Each structure stands twice: as structure tokens, then as C-alpha cells.
Amino acid sequence: MDDQKDIKDIKVLPALIPEGWVLDTKLKEDGTEVKCYLCPATEQRFYTYEDLMRYVRYAKAAKVSIYSP
């Protein structure tokens, strides 16, 4: 059992996001952090990584830029 790592010792790598997109964090008045994936060029926002990747897959299939609104 000593050779097993504690859960706290396991590091999760950050999710890869498309080039040009950023992980934006806003602080609400009540102190709550709201994170979203933002394309600064188009101001598109996705509040989950899954939604961002769904959009990227759609854009690739439709042969449109992921930087288009």
C-alpha cells in the first residue's frame, strides 16, 4: 500500500485548447469565479471544454474556421 500514490499527488494536465483561444476567468460580485474558453478575435465563449471541442469538431466537419462566429 505504501507504493500507491494518494489522490492528491496525481496531477491533472490542463486541457489543450486551440491556438488563439484563452481560458478567461471572471470574478462575480459574490466572489464566485466563472471560467470560460474565449476567442478574443470573435468574442465567442464556451463555458465547458466539451462545448468548445464540440464546436471545433463541427467547424472542421463544416470546413469553416474556428475563429468565425
Rosetta silent file (secondary structure, phi, psi, omega in degrees, C-alpha in Angstrom):
SEQUENCE: MDDQKDIKDIKVLPALIPEGWVLDTKLKEDGTEVKCYLCPATEQRFYTYEDLMRYVRYAKAAKVSIYSP
SCORE:     score description
SCORE:     0.000 S_00000001
   1 L     0.000  -27.086 -178.997    0.000    0.000    0.000 S_00000001
   2 L   -66.151  -22.993 -177.918    2.923    2.361    0.584 S_00000001
   3 L   -84.929   -3.931  177.946    3.756    2.290   -3.132 S_00000001
   4 L   -86.498  142.154  178.936    0.350    3.664   -4.124 S_00000001
   5 L   -82.875  146.289  171.442    0.030    7.388   -4.677 S_00000001
   6 L   -72.000  152.211  178.472   -2.507    9.419   -2.799 S_00000001
   7 H   -55.726  -39.017 -178.514   -5.170   11.016   -4.970 S_00000001
   8 H   -64.452  -20.245 -179.550   -3.817   14.455   -4.038 S_00000001
   9 H   -84.058  -11.182 -178.944   -0.438   13.528   -5.561 S_00000001
  10 L   -84.437  123.837 -179.545   -1.898   12.890   -9.007 S_00000001
  11 L   -97.858  135.027  178.222   -1.560   15.923  -11.232 S_00000001
  12 L  -100.779  124.754  179.251   -4.101   16.545  -13.976 S_00000001
  13 L   -72.545  144.257  178.418   -2.690   18.215  -17.064 S_00000001
  14 L   -65.564  148.245  179.816   -4.617   21.212  -18.348 S_00000001
  15 L   -68.191  141.476  176.934   -6.800   20.558  -21.365 S_00000001
  16 L   -76.381  133.300  177.452   -5.348   21.634  -24.680 S_00000001
  17 L  -118.165  155.765 -178.508   -7.227   24.474  -26.293 S_00000001
  18 L   -60.782  148.580  176.926   -6.936   25.704  -29.876 S_00000001
  19 L   -58.366  137.823 -179.703   -4.292   28.295  -30.647 S_00000001
  20 L    94.664  -16.449  176.861   -5.723   31.796  -30.353 S_00000001
  21 L   -95.962  153.942  179.164   -8.249   30.828  -27.676 S_00000001
  22 E  -133.104  155.956  172.702   -7.727   31.637  -23.993 S_00000001
  23 E   -92.225  110.986 -175.048   -9.109   30.441  -20.696 S_00000001
  24 E  -101.149  137.336  178.553  -10.767   33.559  -19.284 S_00000001
  25 E  -123.089  126.782  176.673  -11.703   33.913  -15.629 S_00000001
  26 E  -114.351  147.991  177.491  -14.176   36.485  -14.349 S_00000001
  27 E  -109.132  119.039  178.561  -14.925   37.199  -10.716 S_00000001
  28 L   -76.295  165.246 -178.474  -18.602   37.738   -9.900 S_00000001
  29 L   -57.977  -31.029 -178.940  -19.701   40.195   -7.213 S_00000001
  30 L   -84.364    4.426  177.933  -20.285   37.347   -4.761 S_00000001
  31 L    92.545   -2.083  179.950  -16.675   36.155   -5.208 S_00000001
  32 L   -75.390  134.070  175.001  -17.513   33.213   -7.444 S_00000001
  33 E   -86.747  133.935  175.417  -15.076   32.526  -10.278 S_00000001
  34 E  -119.449  118.931 -179.818  -16.586   31.900  -13.695 S_00000001
  35 E  -105.597  143.660  175.304  -14.240   30.358  -16.250 S_00000001
  36 E  -149.910  157.984  175.303  -14.828   30.203  -19.964 S_00000001
  37 E   -92.186  124.319 -171.342  -12.926   29.494  -23.148 S_00000001
  38 E  -123.780  136.238  169.275  -12.767   32.723  -25.144 S_00000001
  39 E  -100.105  104.897 -177.435  -11.778   33.567  -28.704 S_00000001
  40 L   -58.656  -30.442 -178.271  -10.622   37.197  -28.391 S_00000001
  41 L   -67.233  -36.878 -175.655  -10.991   37.758  -32.153 S_00000001
  42 L  -115.703   -8.726 -176.544  -14.711   36.891  -32.239 S_00000001
  43 L    62.781   21.455  173.210  -15.637   37.043  -28.527 S_00000001
  44 E   -69.379  141.803 -179.692  -17.162   33.554  -28.747 S_00000001
  45 E  -130.864  138.776  172.974  -17.370   31.946  -25.318 S_00000001
  46 E  -129.771  131.566 -173.997  -17.794   28.346  -24.247 S_00000001
  47 L   -93.019   -4.295  172.343  -18.255   27.544  -20.596 S_00000001
  48 L  -134.479  151.905  177.421  -17.170   23.924  -20.785 S_00000001
  49 H   -63.000  -37.433  179.960  -14.257   22.261  -22.533 S_00000001
  50 H   -61.970  -41.348  177.900  -16.678   19.752  -24.041 S_00000001
  51 H   -64.770  -40.817  177.916  -18.704   22.555  -25.673 S_00000001
  52 H   -61.667  -46.901 -178.096  -15.540   24.106  -27.110 S_00000001
  53 H   -68.325  -32.879  175.037  -14.382   20.783  -28.555 S_00000001
  54 H   -61.831  -43.168  177.953  -17.871   20.081  -29.958 S_00000001
  55 H   -63.906  -42.255  179.396  -17.665   23.428  -31.786 S_00000001
  56 H   -62.186  -43.934  178.268  -14.146   22.640  -33.064 S_00000001
  57 H   -63.147  -41.688  177.348  -15.320   19.261  -34.411 S_00000001
  58 H   -60.727  -48.017 -177.209  -18.328   20.941  -36.060 S_00000001
  59 H   -61.645  -40.932  178.258  -16.143   23.634  -37.652 S_00000001
  60 H   -64.633  -43.086 -179.607  -13.712   21.049  -39.022 S_00000001
  61 H   -66.749  -36.976 -179.262  -16.544   18.941  -40.474 S_00000001
  62 H   -84.953   -4.269 -179.828  -18.222   22.016  -41.988 S_00000001
  63 L    57.402   45.919  173.559  -14.818   23.262  -43.218 S_00000001
  64 L  -119.496  160.303 -179.312  -15.206   26.643  -41.537 S_00000001
  65 L   -71.439  143.020  175.279  -12.727   28.500  -39.388 S_00000001
  66 L   -76.066   -2.933  178.494  -12.902   28.023  -35.636 S_00000001
  67 L  -102.135   12.259  177.043  -12.331   31.775  -35.468 S_00000001
  68 L  -101.050  140.867  177.710  -15.639   32.556  -37.201 S_00000001
  69 L   -70.611    0.000    0.000  -18.739   33.363  -35.152 S_00000001
